[in-house]
Amino acid sequence: MKQIPRALLSLAIAATAAASANASSLLDYVGQCVPFARAASGIQIYGNAWTWWEQADGKYERTHIPKEGAVIVFAKTARLPFGHVAVVSRVVEKRVVMLTHANWSRQNGERGHAEQDVTLFDVSRNNDWSDVKVWYKDVDGLGGGIYPVYGFIYGKAHAAAELTSRNPDYVGALIDAYVPVSGKPIGR
């Protein structure tokens, strides 16, 4: 893998921060998941998303139980070579939460946009949030992929107020998770 020169990386980070600062809302953000999750959660970790889990060790509480404002850390896979991080916006029930994140689904043909209150479903065999399915706008439902997860990082600061809408669709999230598509049980 080619290394990015430090000066170029610093310039890119500064440009991303400036773009985020000029957005009228956190939800207007367009960019990578890491700066978005950092801004939305207050968790000050840098680097590729998949590295957040280890970086949090000793700095932040790490757990396998979701709570509002926590960052979920997706493992590095062939489909997610840099991993992914997202912020829990609502806990709906034991195996269903809502996320707010950036750079997942395409919107207007491009990636990078923020999405608020999307469904995340725990499909792990032991109900431990080690494997999940995520709402994918392109199919208006849970995507076909199952993604491995390291766990949740709890921040020390207050999460952004814009993480969740005033009236999140709890029923829709439960339907996304539990109603079979074409007669196939989801996640099994």
Buried (B, 14 or more C-beta within 10 A) or exposed (E): EEEEEEEEEEEEEEEBBEBBEEBEEBBEBBBBBBBBBBBBBBBEBEEBBBBBBEBBEEEBEBEBEBEBBBBBBBBBBEEBEBBBBBBBBBBBEEBBBBBBBBBBBEBEEEEBBBBBBBBBBBBBEEEEBBBBBBBBBEEEBBBEEBBBBBBBBBBEEEBBEBBBBEEBBBEBBBEBBBEEEEEEEBBE
